[in-house]
Amino acid sequence: MTIYNAHTYHVFIKNITLSIEDDVLKMGREYARAQNVSFNVLVRKLIEQTVKKNSNSWLDDTFEYSDKNLSSASGITWQREDLYRG
């Protein structure tokens, strides 16, 4: 005889509204599509990884993506090291 023990749990998800520039939204959707995920999943994962300790691989991925795909930022220059809080 096999006995299965099932647990039921509830996940409460809140909807949020974001303000984002059209070109950034377009690039985000294209990136998500290339990763075979929805834009919603992409944003959720980025937020999850941002708030979890010792999870900085997303940051390296973001910099790599921006280095390959984004054009200049209207004359604004910065060094990657400038973005880290230390």
Secondary structure, 3 states (H helix, E strand, C coil): CCCCCCCCCCCCCCCCCCCCCHHHHHHHHHHHHHCCCCHHHHHHHHHHHHHCCCCCHHHHHHHHHHHHHCCCECCECCCHHHHCCC
